Amino acid sequence: MVQIGMVDMKIRRFAGLALACAMTCVGPVAVAGEGGATTAGLERPAGRVADLVHAARLSDLIGVIATEGARHGIGLERSLFPGQGGAAWAATVADIQAPDRLVGLVAHAIDAELRGPESAAALAFLRTDLGRKITGAEIASREAMLDRDVEQAAQVAAGRIDRDRDDHAALVDRIIDRLDLVSSNVSGGLNANFAFYRGLGDGGAMRERLTEGEILAMVWDQEPEVRDATSRWLTAYLTMAYSELTQDELRRYLAYLGTDAGRRYNAALFAGFGAVFEVTSYELGRAAARFMASSEI
C-alpha cells in the first residue's frame, strides 16, 4: 500500500486550483462504483432541458472544461506514478472526462433545480441577442485561456486595471459579486479536492494514514491559496470575456441576474458543475490509486 508520505503533495492543489470554475454541488452526488466512471448523467437531455442545453451552448462549454480536466488528469501521472500510466492512464482519463457524460450531469441538475416558468424565462434570455453574445464571449474566452500564455496575459491585463475607477471593470466585478462566484468556486474546488482524496482512500492508496477528519483539515488548509487563485482567475477570465460588451449591456445582464429566473438558472448550473467536478475528481482519485498500486508491485 502506498504511504501518503510518498505521494507528491502537488495533488493537494489539483482540484482547487486546476479546476478554477468548479461550482458548489447541491444535494447528493453520484460516485463511481468498482468499474470506474459512473454512468450517472448519461441520459440524453430532452424537452425544455435540451432547449436550455442548446441555447446555453453547454456542450461547447463542457468540451472546453473536459479538455482542462483531461490535461490535469494526465498530469497526475508525473506526480503519483511516474512513467507507469502511459496509454492506459490516458484512456482512463478520457473515459472520466467524456464530454457527453458531463453534459448529462449538468442537464440532470438543471432538470432538478428549475421549474417550468423559470426555465422558460431563462431560455428566453439565452435566446436574446445579449444572451447569445454573453454565451459566445464566455466560451471563446474560456477556450482561449486553454493557452497558458493567454491566461497569464489576461491575468496581467486585469491586474493593471484600476477597478475602483474603471466603470466597465466595476460592472464586471459586480457580476462576480452578484453570482457569488469566488465563494462558490472556492467551495466547489475544496469539495473536489476532498472527493479526490476520498477516491484515493477508497482505492486503497492512503486509507491507513488519513482519517476523513484529517483529509478535511488538510483540504481546508488550502482555502486561502485556493481563494486567491480563484479570484485572480475569475477576474481575468470575465474581464476578457466581457471586454466587447458595453456598459449598458453589462447593466442589463446584471438586471437579469437579479431576477428569480436568473438566480435559479445559475443555481442549477452551480449544482450541475459541482456534480461534474466532484464526480470526476473522485473517479480520478480512485483510478490513480489503482495505477499507484500497480507501480508498487
Residue frames as qw, qx, qy, qz and C-alpha x, y, z in Angstrom:
[[0.000, 0.887, 0.462, 0.000, 0.00, 0.00, 0.00],
 [0.390, 0.516, -0.030, 0.762, 1.34, 3.44, -0.92],
 [0.379, -0.544, -0.456, 0.593, 2.00, 5.67, 2.09],
 [0.140, 0.949, 0.283, 0.001, 0.77, 9.26, 1.99],
 [0.356, -0.776, 0.271, 0.445, 4.32, 10.48, 2.58],
 [0.500, -0.066, 0.657, 0.560, 5.25, 9.05, -0.80],
 [0.331, 0.729, 0.566, 0.196, 2.54, 10.99, -2.60],
 [0.308, 0.169, 0.093, 0.932, 3.73, 14.23, -4.18],
 [0.001, 0.567, 0.568, -0.597, 1.79, 16.99, -2.43],
 [0.087, 0.104, -0.389, -0.911, 1.12, 18.68, -5.75],
 [0.214, -0.402, -0.832, -0.317, -2.13, 16.73, -5.73],
 [0.140, -0.539, -0.573, 0.601, -3.27, 18.95, -2.88],
 [0.102, 0.458, -0.078, -0.880, -3.64, 21.71, -5.43],
 [0.144, 0.116, 0.844, 0.504, -5.15, 19.62, -8.20],
 [0.034, 0.637, 0.759, 0.130, -8.88, 20.11, -7.76],
 [0.123, -0.822, -0.341, 0.439, -8.96, 23.56, -6.26],
 [0.107, -0.676, 0.269, 0.678, -6.50, 25.35, -8.50],
 [0.188, -0.072, 0.786, 0.584, -6.53, 23.39, -11.71],
 [0.034, -0.540, -0.772, -0.334, -10.31, 23.42, -11.93],
 [0.093, -0.061, -0.267, 0.957, -10.90, 27.03, -11.11],
 [0.448, -0.114, -0.204, -0.863, -14.50, 27.02, -12.23],
 [0.292, -0.236, -0.922, 0.097, -15.74, 24.22, -10.03],
 [0.403, -0.444, -0.082, -0.796, -19.14, 25.02, -8.53],
 [0.338, -0.186, 0.735, -0.558, -20.69, 24.04, -5.22],
 [0.339, -0.137, -0.868, -0.335, -22.63, 20.81, -5.53],
 [0.506, -0.169, 0.302, -0.790, -26.13, 20.95, -4.05],
 [0.906, -0.003, 0.094, -0.412, -27.54, 17.61, -2.93],
 [0.825, -0.235, 0.497, 0.127, -26.22, 14.08, -3.40],
 [0.285, 0.693, -0.547, -0.373, -23.51, 13.33, -5.93],
 [0.986, 0.145, -0.004, -0.076, -23.26, 10.09, -7.89],
 [0.234, -0.722, 0.639, 0.127, -19.89, 8.37, -7.44],
 [0.549, 0.402, -0.686, -0.257, -18.08, 5.66, -9.29],
 [0.935, -0.247, 0.158, -0.200, -18.54, 2.02, -8.50],
 [0.730, -0.366, 0.497, 0.292, -15.96, -0.71, -8.80],
 [0.733, 0.426, 0.422, 0.321, -15.92, -0.46, -12.57],
 [0.415, 0.034, 0.163, 0.894, -14.61, 3.09, -12.82],
 [0.114, -0.071, -0.105, -0.985, -16.54, 6.02, -14.31],
 [0.347, 0.341, 0.676, -0.554, -20.09, 6.45, -13.10],
 [0.153, 0.351, 0.756, 0.531, -22.90, 6.01, -15.57],
 [0.015, 0.737, 0.512, -0.441, -24.98, 8.74, -13.92],
 [0.095, 0.733, -0.070, -0.669, -25.96, 11.52, -16.27],
 [0.284, -0.110, 0.767, 0.565, -25.68, 9.50, -19.47],
 [0.344, 0.641, 0.684, -0.053, -29.29, 10.10, -20.46],
 [0.276, 0.282, 0.341, 0.853, -29.62, 12.48, -23.38],
 [0.112, 0.321, 0.354, -0.871, -31.28, 15.79, -22.37],
 [0.067, 0.456, 0.788, 0.408, -34.84, 16.11, -23.65],
 [0.117, -0.830, -0.542, -0.060, -37.62, 18.71, -23.80],
 [0.095, -0.987, -0.016, -0.129, -37.10, 22.01, -22.01],
 [0.639, -0.620, 0.331, 0.313, -33.75, 20.86, -20.61],
 [0.689, 0.190, 0.456, 0.530, -32.48, 20.06, -24.09],
 [0.242, 0.874, 0.249, 0.341, -33.58, 23.51, -25.23],
 [0.354, -0.922, 0.152, 0.043, -31.62, 25.14, -22.39],
 [0.745, -0.308, 0.424, 0.413, -28.55, 22.99, -23.03],
 [0.582, 0.475, 0.414, 0.513, -28.65, 24.01, -26.69],
 [0.063, 0.947, 0.152, 0.275, -29.29, 27.73, -26.08],
 [0.467, -0.844, 0.251, 0.084, -26.55, 27.93, -23.43],
 [0.636, 0.607, -0.472, 0.063, -24.15, 26.00, -25.71],
 [0.668, -0.595, 0.414, -0.168, -23.32, 23.79, -22.76],
 [0.960, 0.139, 0.157, 0.186, -21.87, 21.10, -24.99],
 [0.514, 0.707, -0.169, 0.454, -19.31, 23.61, -26.29],
 [0.271, -0.789, 0.366, -0.412, -18.50, 24.89, -22.80],
 [0.854, -0.367, 0.352, -0.106, -18.20, 21.41, -21.33],
 [0.876, 0.403, -0.036, 0.261, -15.98, 20.40, -24.22],
 [0.238, 0.754, -0.359, 0.497, -13.52, 23.06, -23.08],
 [0.558, -0.608, 0.406, -0.392, -13.87, 22.07, -19.43],
 [0.988, -0.035, 0.150, 0.001, -13.31, 18.41, -20.31],
 [0.682, 0.570, -0.224, 0.400, -10.11, 19.40, -22.11],
 [0.137, -0.737, 0.427, -0.506, -8.96, 21.26, -18.98],
 [0.805, -0.392, 0.336, -0.292, -9.80, 18.27, -16.82],
 [0.966, 0.223, -0.010, 0.129, -8.08, 15.81, -19.13],
 [0.410, 0.708, -0.371, 0.439, -4.90, 17.89, -19.14],
 [0.306, -0.627, 0.517, -0.496, -4.71, 17.91, -15.37],
 [0.942, -0.146, 0.212, -0.214, -5.73, 14.30, -15.11],
 [0.850, 0.418, -0.197, 0.251, -2.90, 13.27, -17.43],
 [0.167, 0.730, -0.430, 0.504, -0.53, 15.41, -15.35],
 [0.734, -0.542, 0.265, -0.313, -1.27, 13.37, -12.22],
 [0.969, 0.132, -0.130, 0.161, 0.86, 10.56, -13.62],
 [0.449, 0.599, -0.372, 0.548, 4.01, 12.65, -13.19],
 [0.297, -0.600, 0.408, -0.621, 3.22, 13.23, -9.51],
 [0.782, -0.285, 0.341, -0.438, 1.78, 9.91, -8.41],
 [0.872, -0.028, 0.476, 0.111, 3.09, 7.08, -10.61],
 [0.142, 0.770, -0.397, -0.479, 5.78, 8.48, -12.95],
 [0.229, 0.441, -0.778, -0.384, 6.11, 6.59, -16.20],
 [0.200, 0.042, 0.967, -0.156, 3.61, 3.92, -15.15],
 [0.484, 0.474, 0.434, -0.594, 0.41, 5.21, -16.78],
 [0.177, -0.120, 0.734, 0.644, 1.02, 5.60, -20.48],
 [0.305, -0.139, -0.584, -0.739, -1.82, 4.89, -22.90],
 [0.377, -0.426, -0.821, 0.044, -3.87, 3.05, -20.26],
 [0.184, -0.489, -0.435, 0.734, -3.94, 6.10, -17.97],
 [0.103, 0.157, -0.283, -0.941, -4.71, 8.41, -20.89],
 [0.348, -0.265, -0.757, -0.484, -7.67, 6.19, -21.84],
 [0.330, -0.491, -0.727, 0.349, -8.91, 6.14, -18.24],
 [0.076, -0.394, -0.170, 0.900, -8.78, 9.94, -18.03],
 [0.200, 0.000, -0.518, -0.832, -10.58, 10.24, -21.38],
 [0.348, -0.411, -0.825, -0.169, -13.39, 8.00, -20.11],
 [0.273, -0.524, -0.555, 0.586, -13.76, 10.03, -16.91],
 [0.004, -0.481, 0.001, 0.877, -13.78, 13.33, -18.80],
 [0.208, 0.339, 0.784, 0.477, -16.09, 12.19, -21.63],
 [0.118, -0.006, 0.003, -0.993, -17.99, 15.39, -22.58],
 [0.497, -0.289, -0.572, -0.585, -21.31, 13.69, -23.36],
 [0.564, -0.388, -0.691, 0.232, -21.44, 12.19, -19.88],
 [0.253, -0.222, -0.340, 0.878, -20.60, 15.51, -18.25],
 [0.267, -0.163, -0.287, -0.905, -23.32, 17.28, -20.24],
 [0.568, -0.379, -0.682, -0.261, -25.75, 14.72, -18.85],
 [0.456, -0.343, -0.585, 0.577, -24.73, 15.50, -15.27],
 [0.019, -0.120, -0.089, 0.989, -25.29, 19.22, -15.76],
 [0.399, -0.210, -0.514, -0.730, -28.57, 18.63, -17.60],
 [0.519, -0.395, -0.754, 0.075, -29.80, 16.45, -14.72],
 [0.273, -0.334, -0.439, 0.788, -29.13, 19.26, -12.24],
 [0.168, -0.001, -0.202, -0.965, -30.92, 21.81, -14.42],
 [0.488, -0.303, -0.685, -0.449, -33.92, 19.50, -14.65],
 [0.507, -0.414, -0.686, 0.317, -33.97, 19.04, -10.87],
 [0.279, -0.305, -0.299, 0.860, -33.45, 22.69, -9.94],
 [0.129, 0.090, -0.206, -0.966, -35.59, 24.66, -12.41],
 [0.413, 0.472, 0.683, -0.374, -39.36, 24.91, -12.51],
 [0.486, 0.546, 0.596, 0.334, -41.25, 25.44, -15.77],
 [0.115, 0.977, 0.179, 0.025, -41.71, 29.24, -15.61],
 [0.373, -0.789, 0.360, 0.330, -38.08, 29.75, -14.58],
 [0.622, -0.007, 0.639, 0.452, -36.89, 27.52, -17.42],
 [0.405, 0.742, 0.469, 0.256, -38.95, 29.50, -19.90],
 [0.071, -0.993, 0.025, 0.093, -37.61, 32.82, -18.64],
 [0.510, -0.565, 0.511, 0.399, -34.00, 31.60, -18.67],
 [0.598, 0.255, 0.638, 0.412, -34.44, 30.20, -22.17],
 [0.265, 0.907, 0.310, 0.100, -35.97, 33.47, -23.36],
 [0.214, -0.911, 0.256, 0.244, -32.93, 35.42, -22.10],
 [0.593, -0.303, 0.624, 0.409, -30.42, 32.98, -23.59],
 [0.528, 0.470, 0.613, 0.352, -32.10, 33.38, -26.97],
 [0.109, 0.969, 0.107, -0.193, -31.87, 37.18, -26.98],
 [0.579, 0.710, -0.217, 0.336, -29.06, 38.91, -28.84],
 [0.198, -0.765, 0.482, -0.378, -27.49, 39.80, -25.48],
 [0.853, -0.300, 0.395, -0.164, -27.80, 36.26, -24.16],
 [0.911, 0.355, 0.073, 0.196, -26.16, 34.82, -27.26],
 [0.327, 0.810, -0.308, 0.377, -23.41, 37.45, -27.14],
 [0.453, -0.669, 0.498, -0.314, -22.59, 36.68, -23.50],
 [0.943, -0.074, 0.320, -0.049, -22.65, 32.93, -24.07],
 [0.796, 0.544, -0.046, 0.261, -20.37, 33.15, -27.09],
 [0.117, 0.828, -0.387, 0.388, -17.94, 35.50, -25.35],
 [0.652, -0.550, 0.463, -0.241, -17.66, 33.29, -22.27],
 [0.958, 0.082, 0.263, 0.081, -16.98, 30.15, -24.30],
 [0.630, 0.697, -0.131, 0.318, -14.48, 31.86, -26.64],
 [0.092, -0.808, 0.450, -0.369, -12.53, 33.30, -23.72],
 [0.806, -0.379, 0.428, -0.155, -12.57, 30.03, -21.81],
 [0.924, 0.306, 0.140, 0.182, -11.23, 28.25, -24.87],
 [0.396, 0.807, -0.254, 0.358, -8.58, 30.91, -25.46],
 [0.349, -0.739, 0.473, -0.328, -7.40, 30.54, -21.87],
 [0.992, -0.049, 0.093, 0.064, -6.52, 26.92, -22.51],
 [0.635, 0.517, -0.200, 0.538, -3.34, 28.54, -23.81],
 [0.611, -0.560, -0.319, 0.460, -1.34, 29.26, -20.66],
 [0.350, 0.018, 0.085, 0.933, 0.29, 32.31, -22.27],
 [0.206, -0.528, -0.406, -0.717, -3.15, 33.77, -22.95],
 [0.603, -0.647, -0.466, 0.019, -4.26, 33.01, -19.40],
 [0.576, -0.349, -0.182, 0.717, -1.19, 34.68, -17.94],
 [0.164, 0.206, 0.227, 0.938, -1.58, 37.72, -20.21],
 [0.362, -0.627, -0.491, -0.485, -5.27, 38.02, -19.21],
 [0.622, -0.618, -0.383, 0.290, -4.34, 38.00, -15.53],
 [0.452, -0.156, -0.009, 0.878, -1.66, 40.63, -16.06],
 [0.020, -0.384, -0.370, -0.846, -4.05, 42.84, -18.05],
 [0.481, -0.678, -0.493, -0.255, -6.83, 42.53, -15.48],
 [0.638, -0.491, -0.308, 0.507, -4.40, 43.30, -12.67],
 [0.353, 0.038, 0.085, 0.931, -3.35, 46.56, -14.30],
 [0.167, -0.613, -0.459, -0.621, -6.87, 47.99, -14.34],
 [0.056, -0.069, 0.505, -0.858, -7.83, 50.43, -11.60],
 [0.200, -0.391, -0.869, -0.229, -11.09, 48.65, -10.85],
 [0.115, -0.601, -0.536, 0.582, -12.30, 51.38, -8.49],
 [0.088, 0.579, -0.082, -0.806, -12.14, 53.98, -11.27],
 [0.134, 0.118, -0.765, -0.619, -12.87, 51.91, -14.37],
 [0.630, 0.069, 0.231, -0.739, -16.66, 51.73, -14.75],
 [0.777, 0.233, -0.482, -0.331, -16.57, 48.75, -17.10],
 [0.424, 0.211, -0.824, 0.310, -14.33, 46.74, -14.75],
 [0.266, -0.099, 0.586, -0.759, -16.52, 47.71, -11.81],
 [0.768, 0.103, -0.052, -0.629, -19.55, 46.25, -13.60],
 [0.698, 0.225, -0.679, -0.025, -17.67, 43.01, -14.23],
 [0.151, 0.176, -0.781, 0.580, -16.83, 42.87, -10.53],
 [0.533, -0.030, 0.315, -0.785, -20.49, 43.43, -9.66],
 [0.826, 0.138, -0.386, -0.387, -21.42, 40.41, -11.78],
 [0.505, 0.212, -0.781, 0.299, -18.84, 38.32, -9.93],
 [0.117, -0.094, 0.636, -0.757, -20.29, 39.52, -6.63],
 [0.664, 0.021, -0.013, -0.747, -23.92, 39.13, -7.72],
 [0.860, 0.109, -0.451, -0.211, -23.30, 35.47, -8.57],
 [0.654, -0.631, 0.399, -0.121, -21.04, 34.95, -5.52],
 [0.844, 0.448, -0.295, -0.007, -18.61, 33.35, -7.94],
 [0.204, 0.605, -0.685, 0.351, -15.48, 33.46, -5.79],
 [0.487, -0.299, 0.663, -0.484, -17.00, 31.74, -2.75],
 [0.907, 0.206, 0.144, -0.339, -18.90, 29.27, -4.91],
 [0.716, 0.548, -0.426, 0.070, -15.76, 28.36, -6.81],
 [0.014, -0.545, 0.728, -0.416, -13.67, 28.10, -3.65],
 [0.695, -0.142, 0.529, -0.465, -16.22, 25.83, -2.02],
 [0.908, 0.360, -0.022, -0.215, -16.51, 23.76, -5.17],
 [0.497, 0.626, -0.575, 0.172, -12.75, 23.47, -5.51],
 [0.230, -0.435, 0.751, -0.442, -12.33, 22.32, -1.92],
 [0.837, 0.057, 0.350, -0.417, -15.19, 19.84, -2.31],
 [0.829, 0.493, -0.252, -0.078, -13.48, 18.47, -5.40],
 [0.190, 0.603, -0.712, 0.306, -10.17, 18.21, -3.55],
 [0.544, -0.251, 0.652, -0.465, -11.89, 16.26, -0.79],
 [0.904, 0.271, 0.120, -0.309, -13.54, 13.98, -3.36],
 [0.604, 0.606, -0.514, 0.059, -10.15, 13.32, -4.95],
 [0.065, -0.467, 0.787, -0.398, -8.60, 12.30, -1.65],
 [0.735, -0.033, 0.478, -0.480, -11.65, 10.18, -0.84],
 [0.862, 0.433, -0.175, -0.197, -11.18, 8.43, -4.19],
 [0.346, 0.575, -0.704, 0.232, -7.54, 7.77, -3.35],
 [0.359, -0.310, 0.726, -0.497, -8.57, 6.36, 0.00],
 [0.844, 0.159, 0.277, -0.430, -11.37, 4.21, -1.39],
 [0.779, 0.523, -0.340, -0.067, -8.91, 2.89, -3.95],
 [0.927, -0.291, -0.087, 0.220, -6.54, 1.81, -1.18],
 [0.545, 0.599, -0.199, 0.551, -3.81, 4.39, -1.67],
 [0.161, 0.390, -0.463, 0.779, -3.79, 6.00, 1.78],
 [0.631, -0.544, -0.380, -0.402, -6.64, 4.67, 3.88],
 [0.769, -0.335, -0.421, 0.345, -4.32, 3.64, 6.73],
 [0.464, 0.018, -0.183, 0.866, -2.71, 7.04, 7.11],
 [0.117, -0.103, 0.017, -0.988, -5.53, 9.61, 6.92],
 [0.138, 0.487, 0.801, -0.321, -8.94, 9.74, 8.55],
 [0.177, 0.736, 0.522, 0.394, -11.80, 11.70, 6.98],
 [0.286, -0.928, -0.155, 0.184, -11.25, 14.42, 9.56],
 [0.522, -0.475, 0.339, 0.622, -7.57, 14.65, 8.66],
 [0.394, 0.345, 0.584, 0.621, -8.42, 14.91, 4.97],
 [0.021, -0.894, -0.416, -0.165, -10.92, 17.68, 5.71],
 [0.411, -0.821, 0.046, 0.394, -8.32, 19.57, 7.75],
 [0.526, -0.182, 0.481, 0.678, -5.73, 19.21, 5.01],
 [0.271, 0.583, 0.584, 0.496, -8.20, 20.40, 2.36],
 [0.144, -0.942, -0.300, -0.032, -9.29, 23.42, 4.40],
 [0.534, -0.566, 0.163, 0.607, -5.66, 24.41, 4.93],
 [0.427, 0.169, 0.521, 0.720, -5.64, 25.17, 1.21],
 [0.132, 0.818, 0.557, -0.063, -8.52, 27.65, 1.40],
 [0.084, -0.840, 0.059, 0.533, -6.52, 30.92, 1.37],
 [0.247, -0.327, 0.667, 0.622, -4.42, 29.79, -1.60],
 [0.242, 0.419, 0.828, 0.283, -7.45, 28.49, -3.47],
 [0.075, 0.861, 0.422, -0.274, -9.39, 31.70, -2.81],
 [0.124, -0.718, 0.278, 0.626, -6.57, 33.91, -4.07],
 [0.222, -0.122, 0.786, 0.564, -6.01, 31.87, -7.23],
 [0.200, 0.567, 0.793, 0.092, -9.74, 31.61, -7.91],
 [0.043, 0.862, 0.248, -0.441, -10.31, 35.34, -7.50],
 [0.114, -0.588, 0.461, 0.655, -7.48, 36.21, -9.87],
 [0.222, 0.083, 0.871, 0.431, -8.59, 33.64, -12.47],
 [0.175, 0.692, 0.697, -0.067, -12.24, 34.68, -12.43],
 [0.011, 0.837, 0.052, -0.545, -11.40, 38.37, -12.67],
 [0.131, -0.424, 0.631, 0.636, -9.09, 37.77, -15.62],
 [0.221, 0.249, 0.902, 0.276, -11.49, 35.42, -17.36],
 [0.150, 0.765, 0.618, -0.103, -14.60, 37.59, -17.11],
 [0.049, -0.766, 0.122, 0.630, -12.72, 40.83, -17.81],
 [0.130, -0.239, 0.750, 0.602, -11.54, 39.21, -21.03],
 [0.176, 0.401, 0.885, 0.160, -14.91, 37.64, -21.85],
 [0.071, 0.829, 0.523, -0.186, -16.92, 40.82, -21.31],
 [0.322, -0.388, 0.181, 0.845, -14.48, 43.23, -22.92],
 [0.042, 0.180, 0.610, 0.771, -16.71, 43.53, -26.02],
 [0.174, -0.697, -0.695, -0.030, -19.87, 44.20, -24.01],
 [0.020, 0.601, -0.002, 0.799, -20.96, 47.78, -23.47],
 [0.027, -0.068, 0.647, -0.759, -21.67, 49.14, -20.02],
 [0.624, 0.004, 0.019, -0.782, -25.36, 49.19, -20.90],
 [0.776, 0.079, -0.582, -0.231, -25.24, 45.51, -21.84],
 [0.378, 0.099, -0.782, 0.486, -23.50, 44.66, -18.59],
 [0.288, -0.045, 0.433, -0.853, -26.16, 46.55, -16.62],
 [0.752, 0.045, -0.240, -0.612, -28.91, 44.68, -18.48],
 [0.670, 0.101, -0.732, 0.074, -27.18, 41.40, -17.66],
 [0.095, 0.102, -0.688, 0.712, -26.95, 42.38, -14.00],
 [0.548, -0.033, 0.137, -0.825, -30.67, 43.14, -14.02],
 [0.805, 0.055, -0.486, -0.337, -31.42, 39.69, -15.41],
 [0.493, 0.138, -0.777, 0.366, -29.19, 38.04, -12.79],
 [0.152, -0.098, 0.537, -0.824, -31.29, 39.71, -10.12],
 [0.701, -0.062, -0.206, -0.680, -34.50, 38.04, -11.32],
 [0.799, -0.215, 0.490, -0.275, -35.85, 34.77, -9.94],
 [0.915, 0.403, 0.025, -0.006, -35.11, 33.08, -13.27],
 [0.405, 0.744, -0.455, 0.274, -31.55, 34.39, -13.33],
 [0.360, -0.568, 0.639, -0.375, -30.86, 33.30, -9.77],
 [0.870, -0.049, 0.427, -0.242, -32.42, 29.86, -10.15],
 [0.833, 0.537, -0.132, 0.029, -30.77, 29.15, -13.50],
 [0.274, 0.701, -0.574, 0.321, -27.34, 29.97, -12.14],
 [0.575, -0.413, 0.600, -0.372, -28.02, 27.92, -9.01],
 [0.949, 0.198, 0.197, -0.145, -28.84, 24.99, -11.30],
 [0.645, 0.652, -0.349, 0.193, -25.57, 25.49, -13.18],
 [0.159, -0.657, 0.635, -0.375, -23.65, 25.61, -9.90],
 [0.806, -0.173, 0.484, -0.294, -25.26, 22.32, -8.88],
 [0.908, 0.417, 0.019, -0.039, -24.52, 20.74, -12.24],
 [0.485, 0.688, -0.454, 0.292, -20.90, 21.78, -12.42],
 [0.431, -0.565, 0.595, -0.376, -20.45, 20.84, -8.76],
 [0.931, 0.019, 0.325, -0.165, -21.56, 17.33, -9.68],
 [0.763, 0.603, -0.196, 0.125, -19.18, 17.28, -12.63],
 [0.203, 0.719, -0.552, 0.370, -16.13, 18.30, -10.62],
 [0.580, -0.436, 0.581, -0.368, -16.86, 16.15, -7.59],
 [0.955, 0.156, 0.215, -0.135, -17.63, 13.05, -9.64],
 [0.732, 0.601, -0.249, 0.202, -14.62, 13.41, -11.93],
 [0.032, -0.718, 0.579, -0.384, -12.28, 14.25, -9.03],
 [0.760, -0.293, 0.501, -0.292, -13.42, 11.19, -7.08],
 [0.941, 0.317, 0.113, -0.024, -13.04, 8.98, -10.11],
 [0.481, 0.732, -0.402, 0.266, -9.57, 10.33, -10.88],
 [0.320, -0.621, 0.613, -0.368, -8.51, 9.66, -7.29],
 [0.869, -0.092, 0.434, -0.219, -9.85, 6.13, -7.33],
 [0.857, 0.507, -0.047, 0.083, -8.33, 5.38, -10.72],
 [0.215, 0.785, -0.501, 0.294, -4.99, 6.89, -9.67],
 [0.606, -0.488, 0.562, -0.281, -4.95, 4.60, -6.64],
 [0.957, 0.167, 0.235, -0.033, -5.12, 1.57, -8.92],
 [0.660, 0.666, -0.215, 0.274, -2.19, 2.79, -11.00],
 [0.158, -0.761, 0.521, -0.354, -0.22, 3.68, -7.86],
 [0.822, -0.282, 0.461, -0.179, -0.73, 0.15, -6.53],
 [0.908, 0.400, 0.072, 0.106, 0.42, -1.32, -9.85],
 [0.378, 0.796, -0.351, 0.316, 3.56, 0.80, -9.80],
 [0.413, -0.656, 0.548, -0.314, 4.45, -0.57, -6.35],
 [0.979, -0.014, 0.175, -0.106, 4.32, -4.20, -7.45]]
